[in-house]
Amino acid sequence: MLLPIGGGIQSWASGAAPEIRLDARTEHSAPIIAALKPWFEKQLSMISSGSTLATDIRYALSPLGRPDQVP
């Protein structure tokens, strides 16, 4: 699905049925999330494992941190 230039996902999905909005947001965000995973993993190797940031990154990488992965 191609989104109109300059409008972003929110303006395009506004007024659409909830299922359509969810599908559009999921499709739009999937490549962004996929690109973040290796970046997060690299950051984890460069910061203290006991830091709050490391805890937050590990949460984001866990299934609980990703709504699309929660049973």
C-alpha atoms as one frame of an Amber mdcrd trajectory, in Angstrom:
protein
   0.000   0.000   0.000   1.404   3.382  -0.956   0.659   6.312   1.295   0.106
   9.843   0.055   3.196  12.052   0.273   3.222  14.494   3.148   0.210  13.037
   4.914   1.773  10.217   6.882   0.000   7.157   8.142  -2.184   9.031  10.623
  -3.790  11.340   8.106  -4.291   8.497   5.630  -5.797   6.104   8.177  -8.020
   8.700   9.825 -11.640   7.756   9.332 -10.884   4.218   8.104 -12.245   1.141
   9.836 -10.185  -0.059  12.830  -9.001  -3.177  10.977  -7.827  -1.075   8.039
  -5.992   1.346  10.335  -4.263  -1.514  12.151  -3.237  -3.186   8.892  -1.905
   0.093   7.485   0.057   0.921  10.627   1.460  -2.605  10.837   2.529  -2.570
   7.195   4.036   0.898   7.544   5.939   0.121  10.755   7.236  -3.397   9.955
  10.340  -2.301   8.001  11.146   0.320  10.638  10.954  -2.223  13.446  12.992
  -4.737  11.421  15.733  -2.135  10.949  15.764  -1.268  14.653  16.476  -4.826
  15.812  20.128  -5.027  14.652  20.712  -1.454  15.817  19.362  -2.270  19.291
  21.521  -5.404  19.436  24.625  -3.379  18.548  23.789  -0.775  21.199  23.462
  -3.521  23.815  27.048  -4.580  23.121  28.278  -1.036  23.790  26.457  -0.157
  27.034  26.521  -1.462  30.582  24.317  -4.545  30.838  22.944  -3.344  34.161
  21.857   0.066  32.925  18.259   1.154  32.631  18.812   1.704  28.914  19.960
  -1.914  28.479  16.892  -3.115  30.365  14.643  -1.025  28.144  16.323  -2.282
  24.957  16.033  -5.911  26.080  12.335  -5.305  26.763  11.863  -3.803  23.289
  13.542  -6.870  21.783  11.412  -9.293  23.805   8.048 -10.606  22.590   6.311
  -8.658  25.395   7.761  -5.416  24.045   6.256  -6.033  20.614   2.460  -6.018
  20.466   2.528  -8.062  17.254   4.235 -10.924  19.129   2.073 -11.103  22.277
  -0.143 -14.208  22.330
